[in-house]
């Protein structure tokens, strides 16, 4: 990932008549992957970059941050999906003892706003790690690209770590786009994957908005399967994605949608019913009139006397990618249905005639 990114940056600079100098930094816990990356850099004569590649079983990105306090222009990661980080959690002091500033931030008036996710899946923590390493005091800031599976879009209830990560990123207006990739893109899994694109220097037209791109049908079949991988993004496919991103249009609801940040947020409200029973309602942040209007319209007509516990109200964020790009099946016309019925009736009559005739 690092060397291809370096080559791409060099090509982009050359096309614009410029030269650039890049310094690569990387951290990898898998010993084999780390060794391959080191060999790749050394064979290319990039000894300085190899010196900045840290790896091995003791160098977990989560519990052993090798670049604490450092910030970068571009950040890339492909974190593990659905993998427990319980071992890292214990090393960091347990769920309630984690004080790492990457995962305990200042947000929404809370000086200890927790981004700590459930121990069963730590992929969102890798995103929080990269967010903590963005440059905020430079003209161009930082850009992030991370590959996640679908769970990062919606897992975690309001107030839980996964939702808090989404809220933290979206309310700071750092989420620029999410791109749905084709299935069967990786060697060891055929599940749906998504590229999260973040920046702390959005161009003016993108401020306060998030672009979702459905690129699931843009792929080139491989001549020969490589494990679960039987598809890849050709240069033409990548160009389609780039063009859709650059166009930043909501005009094509099948491939590109542009939504406001608040479209992804909701209030989780606890409603006390007259019979004394902790019901909950999930109310969009875009609800006209807010919580009170929703309760007046959707709750009180069916449960007079119901009240909202304001202390229990929490804000959550989720990205319903499938719902947003849902394509309803085209309904058949009445004429088509009638024609099928007539054809069945005719077929039935012929069968009956044949049966009676044979008798």
N, C-alpha and C positions, 0 to 999 in steps of 0.2 A: 504493500500500500504506500509506504513512504517513498520508495524509489520511483514508482510509477507517477506519483504525485509530483515529485521533483522534476521528472522528465516533462510532464505536462506543463508545469509552470515555466520551464525553460522554453518549450515550444511556443507557448502563448506570448512570452516576452519577445522571442525572436521575431514572431509574426508582426510585432509592433515596433520593431527596430530598437529594442531595448535589451540590456543584459541584466541579469539578476544574480545574486549570491544567496544560496540556500543553506541552512544548517538543519539537519535532521535530528530529532529526538524521539526515542521510542522506548516503550516498556512492555515486556512480554513474559508471562509466567510459564508458558509451555517451553520446556527445554529444547525440544526438537525444532519448534518454530523459531525460537531465538537463535539457535545454531544456524539454521538456514538463512535467516536474515543477516546474521553476522558474515557468513560466507559470501552472500550476495554483495554486501558492501565492500568487503575486502577484495573480492575478485574484480570489482569495478575501480579499485584504487581509491576508495573513499574511507581511508583510515580514520579521519577526524569524525566522520559521521558514525563509524562503527564504535568509536569511543563513547559516543552519546547514546548508544543503545544499551539499555539495562535489562537484564533478564535472568530467569531461573526460577525454581520453585518458591524461593523465599521472597520474590519480588512481585507480590500481588499488587495490582494497581490500587485496589481498595484499601488494604491494610498497610501497605508500604509504599507510599507515594514518593517516587524517586525524583520528582520535579516540583516539590512543594515550594510555593511562593513564586514560581516562574510563570510567565505568560507567553502566549504564542500567537502568531498571525493566522495560521491554518491548523486545524485539528481534525484528525480522522480516527475512527475506531469501529471495530466490528466486535462488540462485546458478546459473551456467551449468553445464549437464550435459555431461560427456565432453569438455570443452574443455581443451586444453593450457595449462599455466601456465608453460611453459619460459622464456618471456621474463621473467616475474616472478622465477622461480627464479634465473636468471642475475643479475638486478639485486640479489638478496638474498644473493649470495655462493656460489651453486651449492648442490647438494643437501647436501653435507657442510659447507658454510660458513654455513648459516643459523643465526643466533643469536637471532632474534626470539623474545621471551618468550611470544608467543602460541602458538608452534609448538614450543618447546623448554621443557618443563615439569618440575616435580618430582612424580614419581608412582612408587608401588610401590618405594620405596627408590632410585630412579634419579633423580639431580638433573638429568640431561639426557635425559629421556624424550622421544623424538622423535615428533611428530605430523605430520611432513612426509610427504606422500603422493607417489606417482609423478607425474612431470611431465605424464603424459597426461591427468590429470583432477584438477582442484583443488577440486571442490565441497565435499569434507569439510573443507578448510582454512577455508572460509567459516563452517562450524559451529564450528570451533576458535576462529576470530576472535571470534565472538559469545560463546562460553563465557568467553573471556578478559575480556569486558566485563560480566560479571554482578556485581551488588552482593552482597557477602557480609556486610556490616556493618549491614544494615537489617532491620527486622522482616519485611517482605514479600519481600526478596530480589529476584530477577529471573525473568522468564519469557521463553522463546525459542520461536519458531515458524519453521521453515524448510522449504521445499519441495525435495525431492530426487527423483532417479530411483532405480530399484531397485538400482543398483550400490553405493550407499552402505550397503546392508544387508549385503553379503557380500564385496565385493572386498577384496583385500589379505590375504596370508597372515599367520599369527601372527608378531608382531614387526614387521610392516610398518606404514606410516603410517596407512592406512585402518583396519586392525584396532586399532591403538593409539588412534586417536580414539574408536572405539566402546568400547574397554576403559576409557579415561580417563573417559568420560562415565558409563558404567554402574557402574563400581566406585566412583565418587564419588556414586552414587545421584542423578544429575541427570536421567536419561531417564525422563520420566513416561509418554509414550504415543507411538505411531506410528500414523498413520491412512492407510490405503490409499485413494486417490482413484479415481474412475471414469476409464476411458480417455478419450482425446480431449477433455481438459479445457482444452488450451492451443492457441493459434493455430498454432504452428509444429511441433507434434509430437503424436503420438497415443500415446506410450509411457506405461507405468505410472509414476505419481508418488505420493509419500508425504509427509505432513506430519510432521516430527519436532517433538515438544513437550517442552521441557526446563524444569526449574525447580530452583532450589537451596533451595526451601522446600516440600517435599512435605508434604501432610497425612499424619497418622499412619498411616491405613489404606493409603497408597500406598508407604510407606517399604520399600525393599528389593524393590520390584516394578515391572514394566513392563506397561502395557496396550497390546495391539494391537487395532485396530479395522479391520475390513474393510468399508469404505463404498463398494466398487466398484459396487454395484448401486443406490446411492441417488443418483439424478440425474434431471434434467429435460431432455428433448431440446429443442434449439433449433429454431425454425421454419425457420431458414436457416443453413446451415453458414458458419462464419467460418474459412476455411482448413481446418486439421485439426480445429478445434474444432466439435463438434456437440452438446455436452452442457454443462450448467452445474448448479451446486448452487443450488436454489431455497431460499427461507427454510425450507420444510418439510423439505428434505433436510438443511440445516444443523442444524435442530432435532433430527433423528434422531441426527446425529453427537454433538451436545452432550448429548443424553439418554443415549446409550451411554457417553460419557465420564464423565458424572456418576454413572451407576449403578455403574460400576467392577465389573462382574460377569464371571465366567468361566462363567456358567450357559448362555450361548448361544454354543456353539463355532463357529457359522457367522458371527458378526459381532463378537464380543468375546472376547478371551482375556487372562487375567491370569497372568503368569509371574513367577517369582523372577529376580532379576538374574543369579544364577549359571547359570540355565538356558541363557543365551546364550554362556557361556564354555567353552573347551576347552584342554587341554594338547596341544601338538604335540610328540610324543615321538620321539626318534631311537633306533631299536633296532639294535644290532649283532648280526648273525646269525653262527652258528658258522663259516660259510664265509668270514667276513671282509667281507661286503657291507653307506651313510649313509642301511634301510627306515625309514618313519615311520608313526606311528599318531596319529590324532586322537581324544583321549579326553575325554569330557565332564567338566567340573568337578564334576558331580553324580554321577559314577561311584561307587557304594558301594565303599568300601575304597581308592579312589583309583587311582593309576597301578599300584601293585604288584598289586592285585587284578585289574586288567584284563589285565596282562601274564601273570599266572598262569593266567587263564582263556582268553584269546584268542590268546596267542602261544606260550607254552612247550609246549603239547600238540603243536604243529605244527613248532616249531623249538627243540628242547631245547638249553639252553645259551645262548640268546639273552640279551643284557644291554641295559640302558638306559643311555644316556649322559646323566647328570643335567645336565651343563653345557650340553647342547644343547637342553634342554627350554624351550619358549616357551609363553606364554599368549596365546591369541587369542580374539576375540569375533566372532560373526556372527549375523545375525537372519534365520532361514529363514522368512520371512513366508509364502511359498507352501506350504511343507511344513506349517507349523502350521495353515493353513486349508485343507489339502488335503481335497477332498471326493471320496471314491472312488465310482466309478460303481456304481449299484445293480445287483447281480447278479440275473439272472432266475431264477425258481424252476424246479425240475425239471419241474413240471407244464406250465409255459409252453413249455419246450424240447420236451417230448414232443408237445405240441399242434402246434408248428411242424413237427416231423418227420412227424407223421401227415398234416398238410395237404400237405406236399411229396410224401409217398408217394402220396397220393390224386391229386394233380395229375399226378405222373409216370405213374400207371396210366392216367389218362384220356388223356394224350398218346399213350401206347403204343397204346391201343385205337383212337384216331383214326388213327394211322399205319397200323396193321394193317388197319383197316377200309378206308382209302383204297386200300391195296394190292389 
